[in-house]
Every structure is written in C-alpha cells, then in structure tokens.
C-alpha cells in the first residue's frame, strides 16, 4: 500500500529522465540518478533499515525518497531549459 502511493514520483522521474536523455542532457540525468541511488536510496536505506531498525519498511521509505529526490531535481533541470541549447 505504501509503495502504491509513491508511484507518481516514480512516473515523474522516469518520464523526465527519459525526456532529458532524449534531448541529449545525459550528464545531468547521470548525476541525478547517481545522487538519488547512492545518497537517497543506499545511505538513507541503511540508516532507516539497519541503524534505526525499521527493516524492510525503512528500505521502502528510502526507495520512495530516492524517487522524490530524482523527481524534484529532474523537474528543476527540465524547467531551466538548458537542455534546449545542447548539441547532440
């Protein structure tokens, strides 16, 4: 049930990352994905799941935080319009 609530974040991050990659803005999507996975998902997941003892639910929270971070950062990148001036 919890993961169902996070699906819109996943959709936004997938659509915007694909759109930016298609426009040639691959470096920004790489950096956002790297940051989202290694900081938001792995570090927060370890902290919530292992250190705080939330277990699998803590991992799901971290997974959702990864999607939220990526959705916000990719939305900001998309709105700047810098991807329009890139040469492919």
Backbone as XML, in Angstrom:
<?xml version="1.0"?>
<chain id="A" units="angstrom">
  <residue number="1" name="UNK">
    <atom name="N" x="0.827" y="-1.195" z="0.000"/>
    <atom name="CA" x="0.000" y="0.000" z="0.000"/>
    <atom name="C" x="0.874" y="1.262" z="0.000"/>
  </residue>
  <residue number="2" name="UNK">
    <atom name="N" x="1.928" y="1.239" z="0.810"/>
    <atom name="CA" x="2.823" y="2.393" z="0.889"/>
    <atom name="C" x="3.487" y="2.654" z="-0.450"/>
  </residue>
  <residue number="3" name="UNK">
    <atom name="N" x="3.956" y="1.601" z="-1.101"/>
    <atom name="CA" x="4.646" y="1.759" z="-2.381"/>
    <atom name="C" x="3.699" y="2.242" z="-3.474"/>
  </residue>
  <residue number="4" name="UNK">
    <atom name="N" x="2.423" y="1.920" z="-3.376"/>
    <atom name="CA" x="1.461" y="2.400" z="-4.361"/>
    <atom name="C" x="1.352" y="3.921" z="-4.317"/>
  </residue>
  <residue number="5" name="UNK">
    <atom name="N" x="1.515" y="4.500" z="-3.157"/>
    <atom name="CA" x="1.438" y="5.953" z="-3.026"/>
    <atom name="C" x="2.643" y="6.654" z="-3.646"/>
  </residue>
  <residue number="6" name="UNK">
    <atom name="N" x="3.737" y="5.928" z="-3.786"/>
    <atom name="CA" x="4.948" y="6.539" z="-4.335"/>
    <atom name="C" x="5.063" y="6.389" z="-5.855"/>
  </residue>
  <residue number="7" name="UNK">
    <atom name="N" x="4.121" y="5.722" z="-6.487"/>
    <atom name="CA" x="4.196" y="5.501" z="-7.927"/>
    <atom name="C" x="4.191" y="6.784" z="-8.764"/>
  </residue>
  <residue number="8" name="UNK">
    <atom name="N" x="3.452" y="7.836" z="-8.387"/>
    <atom name="CA" x="3.550" y="9.075" z="-9.165"/>
    <atom name="C" x="4.960" y="9.665" z="-9.180"/>
  </residue>
  <residue number="9" name="UNK">
    <atom name="N" x="5.691" y="9.543" z="-8.088"/>
    <atom name="CA" x="7.074" y="10.021" z="-8.053"/>
    <atom name="C" x="7.946" y="9.232" z="-9.017"/>
  </residue>
  <residue number="10" name="UNK">
    <atom name="N" x="7.738" y="7.929" z="-9.062"/>
    <atom name="CA" x="8.471" y="7.087" z="-9.998"/>
    <atom name="C" x="8.150" y="7.491" z="-11.431"/>
  </residue>
  <residue number="11" name="UNK">
    <atom name="N" x="6.877" y="7.722" z="-11.716"/>
    <atom name="CA" x="6.474" y="8.099" z="-13.070"/>
    <atom name="C" x="7.113" y="9.415" z="-13.496"/>
  </residue>
  <residue number="12" name="UNK">
    <atom name="N" x="7.090" y="10.406" z="-12.636"/>
    <atom name="CA" x="7.681" y="11.707" z="-12.966"/>
    <atom name="C" x="9.174" y="11.568" z="-13.206"/>
  </residue>
  <residue number="13" name="UNK">
    <atom name="N" x="9.863" y="10.838" z="-12.345"/>
    <atom name="CA" x="11.306" y="10.708" z="-12.507"/>
    <atom name="C" x="11.657" y="9.927" z="-13.767"/>
  </residue>
  <residue number="14" name="UNK">
    <atom name="N" x="10.897" y="8.905" z="-14.101"/>
    <atom name="CA" x="11.179" y="8.128" z="-15.313"/>
    <atom name="C" x="10.911" y="8.935" z="-16.582"/>
  </residue>
  <residue number="15" name="UNK">
    <atom name="N" x="9.799" y="9.640" z="-16.607"/>
    <atom name="CA" x="9.451" y="10.415" z="-17.799"/>
    <atom name="C" x="10.440" y="11.550" z="-18.026"/>
  </residue>
  <residue number="16" name="UNK">
    <atom name="N" x="10.762" y="12.297" z="-16.975"/>
    <atom name="CA" x="11.670" y="13.428" z="-17.144"/>
    <atom name="C" x="13.096" y="12.982" z="-17.444"/>
  </residue>
  <residue number="17" name="UNK">
    <atom name="N" x="13.555" y="11.897" z="-16.826"/>
    <atom name="CA" x="14.903" y="11.434" z="-17.138"/>
    <atom name="C" x="14.984" y="10.947" z="-18.575"/>
  </residue>
  <residue number="18" name="UNK">
    <atom name="N" x="13.954" y="10.284" z="-19.052"/>
    <atom name="CA" x="13.944" y="9.840" z="-20.447"/>
    <atom name="C" x="13.868" y="11.013" z="-21.413"/>
  </residue>
  <residue number="19" name="UNK">
    <atom name="N" x="13.075" y="12.017" z="-21.059"/>
    <atom name="CA" x="12.955" y="13.197" z="-21.916"/>
    <atom name="C" x="14.282" y="13.953" z="-21.995"/>
  </residue>
  <residue number="20" name="UNK">
    <atom name="N" x="14.935" y="14.116" z="-20.859"/>
    <atom name="CA" x="16.209" y="14.821" z="-20.852"/>
    <atom name="C" x="17.295" y="14.026" z="-21.579"/>
  </residue>
  <residue number="21" name="UNK">
    <atom name="N" x="17.303" y="12.714" z="-21.392"/>
    <atom name="CA" x="18.274" y="11.892" z="-22.121"/>
    <atom name="C" x="18.023" y="11.959" z="-23.621"/>
  </residue>
  <residue number="22" name="UNK">
    <atom name="N" x="16.762" y="11.945" z="-24.006"/>
    <atom name="CA" x="16.421" y="12.045" z="-25.422"/>
    <atom name="C" x="16.833" y="13.368" z="-26.028"/>
  </residue>
  <residue number="23" name="UNK">
    <atom name="N" x="16.837" y="14.423" z="-25.213"/>
    <atom name="CA" x="17.255" y="15.740" z="-25.683"/>
    <atom name="C" x="18.770" y="15.902" z="-25.647"/>
  </residue>
  <residue number="24" name="UNK">
    <atom name="N" x="19.484" y="14.891" z="-25.163"/>
    <atom name="CA" x="20.939" y="14.959" z="-25.127"/>
    <atom name="C" x="21.533" y="15.376" z="-23.800"/>
  </residue>
  <residue number="25" name="UNK">
    <atom name="N" x="20.703" y="15.584" z="-22.809"/>
    <atom name="CA" x="21.192" y="16.010" z="-21.496"/>
    <atom name="C" x="21.482" y="14.784" z="-20.636"/>
  </residue>
  <residue number="26" name="UNK">
    <atom name="N" x="22.454" y="14.006" z="-21.062"/>
    <atom name="CA" x="22.740" y="12.749" z="-20.376"/>
    <atom name="C" x="23.566" y="12.942" z="-19.114"/>
  </residue>
  <residue number="27" name="UNK">
    <atom name="N" x="24.400" y="13.949" z="-19.081"/>
    <atom name="CA" x="25.242" y="14.176" z="-17.908"/>
    <atom name="C" x="24.404" y="14.526" z="-16.681"/>
  </residue>
  <residue number="28" name="UNK">
    <atom name="N" x="23.425" y="15.405" z="-16.859"/>
    <atom name="CA" x="22.584" y="15.795" z="-15.726"/>
    <atom name="C" x="21.773" y="14.613" z="-15.209"/>
  </residue>
  <residue number="29" name="UNK">
    <atom name="N" x="21.234" y="13.813" z="-16.112"/>
    <atom name="CA" x="20.457" y="12.662" z="-15.662"/>
    <atom name="C" x="21.342" y="11.637" z="-14.961"/>
  </residue>
  <residue number="30" name="UNK">
    <atom name="N" x="22.575" y="11.487" z="-15.423"/>
    <atom name="CA" x="23.513" y="10.584" z="-14.758"/>
    <atom name="C" x="23.791" y="11.047" z="-13.338"/>
  </residue>
  <residue number="31" name="UNK">
    <atom name="N" x="24.063" y="12.330" z="-13.170"/>
    <atom name="CA" x="24.375" y="12.864" z="-11.845"/>
    <atom name="C" x="23.175" y="12.771" z="-10.899"/>
  </residue>
  <residue number="32" name="UNK">
    <atom name="N" x="22.002" y="13.076" z="-11.405"/>
    <atom name="CA" x="20.797" y="12.993" z="-10.579"/>
    <atom name="C" x="20.529" y="11.548" z="-10.175"/>
  </residue>
  <residue number="33" name="UNK">
    <atom name="N" x="20.674" y="10.626" z="-11.112"/>
    <atom name="CA" x="20.459" y="9.219" z="-10.806"/>
    <atom name="C" x="21.494" y="8.707" z="-9.811"/>
  </residue>
  <residue number="34" name="UNK">
    <atom name="N" x="22.740" y="9.077" z="-10.009"/>
    <atom name="CA" x="23.799" y="8.678" z="-9.082"/>
    <atom name="C" x="23.504" y="9.188" z="-7.677"/>
  </residue>
  <residue number="35" name="UNK">
    <atom name="N" x="23.165" y="10.468" z="-7.576"/>
    <atom name="CA" x="22.854" y="11.057" z="-6.278"/>
    <atom name="C" x="21.634" y="10.384" z="-5.649"/>
  </residue>
  <residue number="36" name="UNK">
    <atom name="N" x="20.593" y="10.170" z="-6.444"/>
    <atom name="CA" x="19.380" y="9.553" z="-5.917"/>
    <atom name="C" x="19.607" y="8.150" z="-5.400"/>
  </residue>
  <residue number="37" name="UNK">
    <atom name="N" x="20.328" y="7.346" z="-6.180"/>
    <atom name="CA" x="20.536" y="5.962" z="-5.764"/>
    <atom name="C" x="21.504" y="5.862" z="-4.592"/>
  </residue>
  <residue number="38" name="UNK">
    <atom name="N" x="22.673" y="6.477" z="-4.707"/>
    <atom name="CA" x="23.695" y="6.267" z="-3.685"/>
    <atom name="C" x="23.478" y="7.060" z="-2.409"/>
  </residue>
  <residue number="39" name="UNK">
    <atom name="N" x="22.879" y="8.226" z="-2.504"/>
    <atom name="CA" x="22.651" y="9.009" z="-1.281"/>
    <atom name="C" x="21.267" y="8.714" z="-0.715"/>
  </residue>
  <residue number="40" name="UNK">
    <atom name="N" x="20.243" y="8.944" z="-1.534"/>
    <atom name="CA" x="18.881" y="8.798" z="-1.018"/>
    <atom name="C" x="18.510" y="7.343" z="-0.761"/>
  </residue>
  <residue number="41" name="UNK">
    <atom name="N" x="18.837" y="6.457" z="-1.684"/>
    <atom name="CA" x="18.391" y="5.074" z="-1.524"/>
    <atom name="C" x="19.323" y="4.266" z="-0.615"/>
  </residue>
  <residue number="42" name="UNK">
    <atom name="N" x="20.598" y="4.237" z="-0.904"/>
    <atom name="CA" x="21.507" y="3.367" z="-0.162"/>
    <atom name="C" x="21.792" y="3.914" z="1.241"/>
  </residue>
  <residue number="43" name="UNK">
    <atom name="N" x="22.217" y="5.152" z="1.326"/>
    <atom name="CA" x="22.579" y="5.706" z="2.640"/>
    <atom name="C" x="21.356" y="5.851" z="3.549"/>
  </residue>
  <residue number="44" name="UNK">
    <atom name="N" x="20.292" y="6.413" z="3.031"/>
    <atom name="CA" x="19.077" y="6.568" z="3.843"/>
    <atom name="C" x="18.484" y="5.201" z="4.160"/>
  </residue>
  <residue number="45" name="UNK">
    <atom name="N" x="18.534" y="4.282" z="3.201"/>
    <atom name="CA" x="18.029" y="2.934" z="3.442"/>
    <atom name="C" x="18.790" y="2.224" z="4.541"/>
  </residue>
  <residue number="46" name="UNK">
    <atom name="N" x="20.105" y="2.346" z="4.516"/>
    <atom name="CA" x="20.916" y="1.747" z="5.582"/>
    <atom name="C" x="20.587" y="2.380" z="6.928"/>
  </residue>
  <residue number="47" name="UNK">
    <atom name="N" x="20.500" y="3.697" z="6.934"/>
    <atom name="CA" x="20.222" y="4.408" z="8.179"/>
    <atom name="C" x="18.850" y="4.029" z="8.746"/>
  </residue>
  <residue number="48" name="UNK">
    <atom name="N" x="17.819" y="4.048" z="7.883"/>
    <atom name="CA" x="16.473" y="3.723" z="8.365"/>
    <atom name="C" x="16.301" y="2.236" z="8.641"/>
  </residue>
  <residue number="49" name="UNK">
    <atom name="N" x="16.761" y="1.413" z="7.696"/>
    <atom name="CA" x="16.518" y="-0.018" z="7.824"/>
    <atom name="C" x="17.378" y="-0.718" z="8.847"/>
  </residue>
  <residue number="50" name="UNK">
    <atom name="N" x="18.659" y="-0.371" z="8.901"/>
    <atom name="CA" x="19.591" y="-1.075" z="9.782"/>
    <atom name="C" x="19.810" y="-0.320" z="11.096"/>
  </residue>
  <residue number="51" name="UNK">
    <atom name="N" x="20.227" y="0.939" z="10.991"/>
    <atom name="CA" x="20.568" y="1.699" z="12.200"/>
    <atom name="C" x="19.345" y="1.946" z="13.080"/>
  </residue>
  <residue number="52" name="UNK">
    <atom name="N" x="18.259" y="2.440" z="12.470"/>
    <atom name="CA" x="17.054" y="2.713" z="13.261"/>
    <atom name="C" x="16.178" y="1.488" z="13.465"/>
  </residue>
  <residue number="53" name="UNK">
    <atom name="N" x="16.490" y="0.396" z="12.753"/>
    <atom name="CA" x="15.771" y="-0.859" z="12.962"/>
    <atom name="C" x="14.392" y="-0.939" z="12.332"/>
  </residue>
  <residue number="54" name="UNK">
    <atom name="N" x="14.121" y="-0.134" z="11.291"/>
    <atom name="CA" x="12.815" y="-0.197" z="10.643"/>
    <atom name="C" x="12.696" y="-1.352" z="9.661"/>
  </residue>
  <residue number="55" name="UNK">
    <atom name="N" x="13.805" y="-1.972" z="9.331"/>
    <atom name="CA" x="13.777" y="-3.132" z="8.451"/>
    <atom name="C" x="13.337" y="-2.801" z="7.045"/>
  </residue>
  <residue number="56" name="UNK">
    <atom name="N" x="12.500" y="-3.670" z="6.491"/>
    <atom name="CA" x="12.049" y="-3.518" z="5.113"/>
    <atom name="C" x="11.256" y="-2.233" z="4.913"/>
  </residue>
  <residue number="57" name="UNK">
    <atom name="N" x="10.478" y="-1.839" z="5.892"/>
    <atom name="CA" x="9.713" y="-0.596" z="5.753"/>
    <atom name="C" x="10.646" y="0.607" z="5.636"/>
  </residue>
  <residue number="58" name="UNK">
    <atom name="N" x="11.752" y="0.590" z="6.339"/>
    <atom name="CA" x="12.743" y="1.653" z="6.210"/>
    <atom name="C" x="13.351" y="1.692" z="4.828"/>
  </residue>
  <residue number="59" name="UNK">
    <atom name="N" x="13.549" y="0.520" z="4.242"/>
    <atom name="CA" x="14.057" y="0.451" z="2.868"/>
    <atom name="C" x="13.045" y="1.017" z="1.885"/>
  </residue>
  <residue number="60" name="UNK">
    <atom name="N" x="11.780" y="0.734" z="2.103"/>
    <atom name="CA" x="10.748" y="1.282" z="1.224"/>
    <atom name="C" x="10.670" y="2.803" z="1.335"/>
  </residue>
  <residue number="61" name="UNK">
    <atom name="N" x="10.833" y="3.314" z="2.531"/>
    <atom name="CA" x="10.870" y="4.773" z="2.706"/>
    <atom name="C" x="12.058" y="5.354" z="1.946"/>
  </residue>
  <residue number="62" name="UNK">
    <atom name="N" x="13.199" y="4.696" z="2.031"/>
    <atom name="CA" x="14.385" y="5.165" z="1.305"/>
    <atom name="C" x="14.169" y="5.098" z="-0.196"/>
  </residue>
  <residue number="63" name="UNK">
    <atom name="N" x="13.538" y="4.057" z="-0.661"/>
    <atom name="CA" x="13.246" y="3.912" z="-2.081"/>
    <atom name="C" x="12.346" y="5.057" z="-2.545"/>
  </residue>
  <residue number="64" name="UNK">
    <atom name="N" x="11.338" y="5.367" z="-1.759"/>
    <atom name="CA" x="10.445" y="6.481" z="-2.083"/>
    <atom name="C" x="11.190" y="7.810" z="-2.025"/>
  </residue>
  <residue number="65" name="UNK">
    <atom name="N" x="12.096" y="7.967" z="-1.080"/>
    <atom name="CA" x="12.874" y="9.208" z="-1.008"/>
    <atom name="C" x="13.770" y="9.359" z="-2.236"/>
  </residue>
  <residue number="66" name="UNK">
    <atom name="N" x="14.287" y="8.258" z="-2.750"/>
    <atom name="CA" x="15.077" y="8.292" z="-3.980"/>
    <atom name="C" x="14.242" y="8.824" z="-5.124"/>
  </residue>
  <residue number="67" name="UNK">
    <atom name="N" x="13.053" y="8.289" z="-5.284"/>
    <atom name="CA" x="12.184" y="8.757" z="-6.369"/>
    <atom name="C" x="11.789" y="10.222" z="-6.179"/>
  </residue>
  <residue number="68" name="UNK">
    <atom name="N" x="11.547" y="10.624" z="-4.942"/>
    <atom name="CA" x="11.178" y="12.018" z="-4.679"/>
    <atom name="C" x="12.334" y="12.955" z="-5.008"/>
  </residue>
  <residue number="69" name="UNK">
    <atom name="N" x="13.534" y="12.592" z="-4.593"/>
    <atom name="CA" x="14.710" y="13.418" z="-4.879"/>
    <atom name="C" x="14.912" y="13.528" z="-6.382"/>
  </residue>
  <residue number="70" name="UNK">
    <atom name="N" x="14.837" y="12.406" z="-7.076"/>
    <atom name="CA" x="15.026" y="12.435" z="-8.523"/>
    <atom name="C" x="13.932" y="13.235" z="-9.221"/>
  </residue>
  <residue number="71" name="UNK">
    <atom name="N" x="12.680" y="13.076" z="-8.785"/>
    <atom name="CA" x="11.579" y="13.818" z="-9.408"/>
    <atom name="C" x="11.772" y="15.327" z="-9.239"/>
  </residue>
  <residue number="72" name="UNK">
    <atom name="N" x="12.174" y="15.753" z="-8.050"/>
    <atom name="CA" x="12.368" y="17.181" z="-7.799"/>
    <atom name="C" x="13.550" y="17.717" z="-8.600"/>
  </residue>
  <residue number="73" name="UNK">
    <atom name="N" x="14.688" y="17.027" z="-8.543"/>
    <atom name="CA" x="15.876" y="17.508" z="-9.252"/>
    <atom name="C" x="15.687" y="17.506" z="-10.772"/>
  </residue>
  <residue number="74" name="UNK">
    <atom name="N" x="15.045" y="16.485" z="-11.296"/>
    <atom name="CA" x="14.815" y="16.441" z="-12.742"/>
    <atom name="C" x="13.788" y="17.480" z="-13.182"/>
  </residue>
  <residue number="75" name="UNK">
    <atom name="N" x="12.799" y="17.731" z="-12.342"/>
    <atom name="CA" x="11.838" y="18.790" z="-12.657"/>
    <atom name="C" x="12.532" y="20.146" z="-12.698"/>
  </residue>
  <residue number="76" name="UNK">
    <atom name="N" x="13.397" y="20.394" z="-11.733"/>
    <atom name="CA" x="14.140" y="21.656" z="-11.728"/>
    <atom name="C" x="15.031" y="21.770" z="-12.960"/>
  </residue>
  <residue number="77" name="UNK">
    <atom name="N" x="15.708" y="20.693" z="-13.317"/>
    <atom name="CA" x="16.576" y="20.701" z="-14.501"/>
    <atom name="C" x="15.758" y="20.929" z="-15.763"/>
  </residue>
  <residue number="78" name="UNK">
    <atom name="N" x="14.616" y="20.280" z="-15.861"/>
    <atom name="CA" x="13.776" y="20.423" z="-17.046"/>
    <atom name="C" x="13.262" y="21.853" z="-17.189"/>
  </residue>
  <residue number="79" name="UNK">
    <atom name="N" x="12.873" y="22.445" z="-16.074"/>
    <atom name="CA" x="12.327" y="23.813" z="-16.109"/>
    <atom name="C" x="13.361" y="24.879" z="-16.437"/>
  </residue>
  <residue number="80" name="UNK">
    <atom name="N" x="14.645" y="24.597" z="-16.200"/>
    <atom name="CA" x="15.656" y="25.592" z="-16.542"/>
    <atom name="C" x="15.756" y="25.792" z="-18.050"/>
  </residue>
  <residue number="81" name="UNK">
    <atom name="N" x="15.465" y="24.763" z="-18.811"/>
    <atom name="CA" x="15.517" y="24.855" z="-20.265"/>
    <atom name="C" x="16.906" y="24.738" z="-20.852"/>
  </residue>
  <residue number="82" name="UNK">
    <atom name="N" x="17.896" y="24.425" z="-20.030"/>
    <atom name="CA" x="19.264" y="24.294" z="-20.543"/>
    <atom name="C" x="19.393" y="23.159" z="-21.548"/>
  </residue>
  <residue number="83" name="UNK">
    <atom name="N" x="18.530" y="22.176" z="-21.438"/>
    <atom name="CA" x="18.580" y="21.042" z="-22.345"/>
    <atom name="C" x="18.235" y="21.445" z="-23.776"/>
  </residue>
  <residue number="84" name="UNK">
    <atom name="N" x="17.573" y="22.584" z="-23.954"/>
    <atom name="CA" x="17.190" y="23.042" z="-25.291"/>
    <atom name="C" x="18.388" y="23.523" z="-26.103"/>
  </residue>
  <residue number="85" name="UNK">
    <atom name="N" x="19.439" y="23.955" z="-25.435"/>
    <atom name="CA" x="20.593" y="24.508" z="-26.134"/>
    <atom name="C" x="21.726" y="23.520" z="-26.358"/>
  </residue>
  <residue number="86" name="UNK">
    <atom name="N" x="21.555" y="22.294" z="-25.909"/>
    <atom name="CA" x="22.597" y="21.282" z="-26.078"/>
    <atom name="C" x="22.658" y="20.799" z="-27.516"/>
  </residue>
  <residue number="87" name="UNK">
    <atom name="N" x="23.863" y="20.542" z="-27.956"/>
    <atom name="CA" x="24.064" y="19.986" z="-29.306"/>
    <atom name="C" x="24.221" y="18.487" z="-29.179"/>
  </residue>
  <residue number="88" name="UNK">
    <atom name="N" x="23.479" y="17.787" z="-29.990"/>
    <atom name="CA" x="23.522" y="16.322" z="-29.952"/>
    <atom name="C" x="24.399" y="15.818" z="-31.063"/>
  </residue>
</chain>
